[in-house]
Amino acid sequence: MSLALRAPHDLSRDNTLGLPCQAERFVAPAGLGELREALDLVHRAGWPLTLLGGGSNLILPAWLPGLVVHPAMQSWWLEEQGREVLVHAEAAVVWHELVMALAGRGLWGIENLALIPGDCGAAPIQNIGAYGVELSDVIEAVHLIHLDDGHEAVLSPAECAFGYRDSIFKGALDGRVVITRLVLRLSRTPSPRLGYGDLSGRVGAAPSARDVAEAVCAIRREKLPDPAVLGNAGSFFKNPVVAADLARRLVDDHPTMPHFPQPDGRVKLAAGWLIDQCGLKGWRQGHFGVHERQALVLVHFGGGSAVELLDFAGRVAEAVCERFGVMLEREPRLAAPA
C-alpha cells in the first residue's frame, strides 16, 4: 500500500473551531489514484469513513473512528473560452488563495467571496456566499466520486440543487460522495457587484477585481476574528427566512430590523441582529462565547468540546426564539462517519 496512513492522528489543528479531536486513522491522498486506494481500503476493512476538507464549517467530536480522509489534491488550471474562462480547481485548493490569484489575473465572478475560509471541495456543500454573491452564480460543474461503487460523475449546477447555504450535498448526496474538483465560469469583462453594505464606498469608480477582493478582505477582517487567533467557524447560524406575515409583525414591533424580501414572497432576517438584540454580543459561558464585534460568530477560547459548543449554541438560539419567535438553524455541520 502506497498510502501514508497515520494512526491515531490529532485533528485539533485541522478545524477552524480548534476543537480537540482524535482520528483513529488518517490519510491525505494527493491524487485521484491515492483517493481511490483509500476508499477501497475503507470498503475492504469495513471502517467508518469521514471526509475532511479545510475544517472551516465543521464541528468535530472528540473521537472519529475508522478512517478520516483529507483529500490533498491542490492543482488548478484555466480553460480559455473567449472573454470567459473556465477555472478547474481540485478539492484541496485553498479557496481564498484561489480567489485572490484569479482576481489578480483580472477574472471576475468570485472576488466578493474573498477571505472565506476552507478548501474548494467544501464550497459547493454550503453554497458559500458573501456580499451579494453565491458560489452557485459561477459554478459550471462539480466532479465527484460515489462512495458506494467508486464511479465518477459530473454534476451540473441544476443537479447540485443549490439553495441558500444549501445543496444536494447536504441532502440526497450527504455522506455518499467525495467532491474532487470544481469548474467555475468567470469573465474577463469587468462586472463589479458593490450593492452590499459599504462595499461601494471602499473602492474607486472603476475598481479592478483585485480592488474589490481586497475591499471585501478589509471589511471581513474588521468584523470577523481570525480563526488562527481565536477559534471560530465564521457565521454559526443561517440568516432565517420567515413568512411575510411574521416579518411584517416583527418589523412593526422593531422598525430598525434589517429584512430582505425574497423572490418567493418570504423575508430573510439578519441572524446577527436578532442575537445582538437579545443582548448576547460578547456573552461568554465556559469555553465559548458570542464574538464581541459580530454576534453571528461563536468563538472558542480553547479547552472546550463539541458537546459544550452545541449546548452554548442552543442557548443562543433559545434566546432568539423566546424574544422573536424565530428559530435559528446552525450552519456548521456535525462530523459523523459514514
Secondary structure, DSSP 4 states (H G I P E B T S, - for coil): -----BSSEE-TTSSTT----EESSEE--SSHHHHHHHHHHHHHHT--EEE-SSSSSEE--SEE-SEEE------EEEEEETTEEEEEEETTSBHHHHHHHHHHTT-BSSGGGTT--SBGGGHHHHT-EETTEEGGGTEEEEEEEETTT--EEEE-TTTTT-BTTB-GGGTTTTTTEEEEEEEEEEESS------STTGGGGS-SS--HHHHHHHHHHHHHHHS--TTTSEEEEE-BPPPEE-HHHHHHHHHH-TT--EEE-TTS-EEE-HHHHHHHTT-TT-EETTEEE-SS-TTEEEE-SS--HHHHHHHHHHHHHHHHHHHS----B-SEEP---
